[in-house]
Amino acid sequence: MRILALAGLLVLSSPLYAAAVTPEKDTSTYDIEVLVFENRLPELQGDELLARDPATVRRQALDVAVPPETLTSQPTLLPMITDLLEKDGHYRILASSHWRQTLEANPKPAVKPTRIASAAAGELEGAVRFSLSRYLHLDVNMLFRDISTSLPQPVLYQIREQRRIKSQETNYFDHPRFGVLVRVMPVEKDQKP
């Protein structure tokens, strides 16, 4: 019984737990990291194709998207996971980005999404919107064009999802063909410019 009580006390007193239960509105500046990768495992590929006109999806994702701001700090998640995925051989990095964003408790539509794109023109296009209302929210809209098939037209896949999140957690948005990892970290007051 004492062991369970001690374990509970250690969890409750740990800095990670304290950070997870701290109200999100206390910190208004965040570092956001995004990593998008292709899944090349053939047994996991599904037939979840894009059902809409790709031009419409592209307009919805990118018309109001802004490029990410320059970030002075180094990403903490991206280099480690990028290295692991590249060494595996079953995955290919499509895009990675990180930026610093300051939020006020505005409704989600007031925050412009950040544009995410691959280095190969047109292969991956999309946007990530990070916003704060009562809770932190992530909206991901990514369009991946698979040009590696022998078909005359590229095969289109889309991830479009909205999610309530907590800071200091890695969020995975998945599709059988590609995935998006997003990590949101609060910036300490002494780290702000």
N, C-alpha and C positions, 0 to 999 in steps of 0.2 A: 504494500500500500504506500509506504514511504517513497519507494522508487517511482511510482506513478505521480505522486505529488511533486517530487523533485523534478521529474521530467517536465511536468506542466509548468512549474515555476521557471525553469530554464527557457522554455519556449516563450512564455509571456514576457520575460525580461530581455530576450534577445533583441538586438537592434533591428533585425529584419522584421520581426513581428511588430515592433513599435512603429516602424516606418509604414507597414501595411495598414495599420489601423489609424494612423494620423489622418485627419481630414485633408482631402485633396486641395481644398481651397486655401490652405496655409501657404502653399508654394504655387507661384504663378508662372515660373519659367522652367522649361523642360528641355532636355536633350532627347531627340527622337532619332532612332536608328532603324533603317529599313533594309532588308536583304531579300531579294527575289531570286529564286533558283528554279531551274527546269529539273523535273524528275525523269530519269532515263531508265527506270525499272519497268520492263515491258509487262510484267505480271500485274502491275498496279494501274496501268493505264485504263481508264474507263472511256465511256463514250459521251461524257458530259460536254457536248459541243455548245458553241454559242448559237442561240436560237434567233438572235436579232441581227439587223443590218449592222455590220461593223462600223460604218461611218457614223451611225447614230450613237453607238456606244462610245466611240472616240470623242464625239462632240460633248456628250454628257460628262465624260471624265476630264477632258482637257480644256474646255472653253474658259473656265475660270481658274484653272490651276496655275500656280506660280512656281518658279524654280525654287529649290531649297536655298535658304540663306546660308552664307558661309559660316562654318562652325570652327571656333578656335580650339576647342578641346578635341581629343582623340576619341573615336568610338571605342567602346569596351566590348561589345558583343560581336560586331561584324568581323574583325580580323580573325578571331578564334574560330567562329563557325564557318567562315569562308574557307579557311585553311582545311578544316575537317571535311567539308563538302567537296572541295577540289581534289583532295587526296583519295576520296572514296571512288571516284570515277563513274558512279551512277547518277551524279548530279552535275549540273553546269550552272554557274552563276550568271544570271541575266542582268541584274542591276543591284547596286548598293548605294545608299545615300544616308547622310545624317545631317541634322540641322538643329538649331536652338530656336525655340518658339516661346514667346510670352503670351499668356492667355489671361483674359478677364472672363468673368462668368457671363458670357454672352450666349444667346441661342446659337446652335450649331450653324445655321445658314450664314451667320455673320463672319465665320472663319473660312478663308479661302483654302482649298486643298493644295497640297504640295505635289508638283509633277514628278513622276518617277518614270524613267525611260531607259532602255538598254542602249549600249554603245552601237549595236547594229541597228541601223535605221529601220524603224517600223516593226521590229521583232517583239518588243514589249513596250506598251504605253499604258499609262494609268495615273492614278493620283491617290494620295493618302490625306485624309482630313482628320486632324487631331483637334478636339474641341472640349470645352468645359461648360457644362450647365450646372446641374447639381452634382454630377459625377463626370469623370473623364470618359470620353468617347473616341473611338476610332472608326472611320469609314474608309474601306478599301475598295477600290474599283480598278482592276487590272485586266488588260486584254493582251493575251499571248498568242502570237502568230507562229505556228509550227511550220517552218519552211523546209524541214528535213524530210518530209514525205515525198513520195514519187507522184503525188497528185498534182494536177495542173494549177490548182489554187491552194494557198496555205490553209491549214486547218486552224480554226479559231477556238480559243478557250478563254473563259472569263472567270474571275473571282470578283464577286460583288457582295460585300457583307458589311454590316454595321454592328458594332459591339461596344458594350460598356466595359471599361477596363480599370485596373488598378496600376498605379505607377510601380516601377521596379519589378515588373513581371514581363516575361517574353511571351508575346501573343503570336500564335501560328494560325494563319489563314490557309486552308489547304484545298487542293484540287488534285485529282489523280495525275495530272500532267505537270503542274507547277505549284510552288508554294511561296508564301510571303511570311517573313518573320519581322515583327515590329517590337521594339523595346522602347519604353518611355521611362526616363529617369528624371526626377526633380533635380534642379540645379540648386545647390546650397547658396545661401545669400552671399557668402564670401567668395564664391566663384563667379558671380554675376559681374559683367563689365561696369 
